[in-house]
Amino acid sequence: MNIIVVSDYEEMSEKASLFFCQAIKENPKLVLGLATGSTPLGLYQRLVKMVQNGQISFRDVTSFNLDEYVGLPADHPQSYRYFMNQNLFSQVDIKLENTFVPSGVAPDLEKECEAYTEKLAKNPQDLQLLGLGSDGHIGFNEPGTSFSSHTHVVRLAECTIRDNSRLFDRIEDVPKEAITIGIQDVMQAKNIIMLVNGSNKAEAVKRMIQGPVDESCPASILQKHPSFTVILDKEAAKLLSGL
Ligand code: GLP
């Protein structure tokens, strides 16, 4: 595991953008695993600038998102498909048909999950981006999820609903379920990079890095990944010992 501690959100986003820039330059046909949430916004803004000034191109890049709320269609402003279109896809030269986000409104969600897992298995992520939930979740794999899981429908933890309610008008509007790729689908990525900032994540960071590898902290499995880099700001790193 490669642990990088930086001073703040801006430095974290900058470092991550250089990592992505290099990966896309080395392999223009990169398969990316992408994440939503507040954390990757600074990274996405920098990638957009890099495309605009001709440093990199997403023309031959394929992307797979981690997760989506059940019941929110692509044009719903809180859906993750909408988030990705707004914050990245519509601003870079990626082909929209090469971007994949699980559908939370598919008529048969079980079939949707199976199909997504299959597509991912055929197109393993060269580089997977992750954020971290304050309860240690990755994607929407909540505590207790099996390490051998594939894409599935989850019931969101109360803590996750509370954390994510800041983006909705009312907490009652936050969907109670989501589709997420499984932990095994995350672990198949050749390289994983996680970004974490803020003191509200410090406890989860400590458990992920220095706690036992245990399903009660889904992110702890990343200790076993052969190429895992985590970029933390000082606040998120503050409970780590011996760094
Ligand atoms: C959300 C998403 C995750 C994300 C995490 C952190 O629930 N499902 O993919 O990484 O929680 O979100 P944020 O970056 O907004 O703190």
Residues whose N, C-alpha, C, O or C-beta is under 5 A from the ligand:
A	BS01	GLP	A35 T36 G37 S38 T39 D67 L130 G131 L132 G133 G139 F140
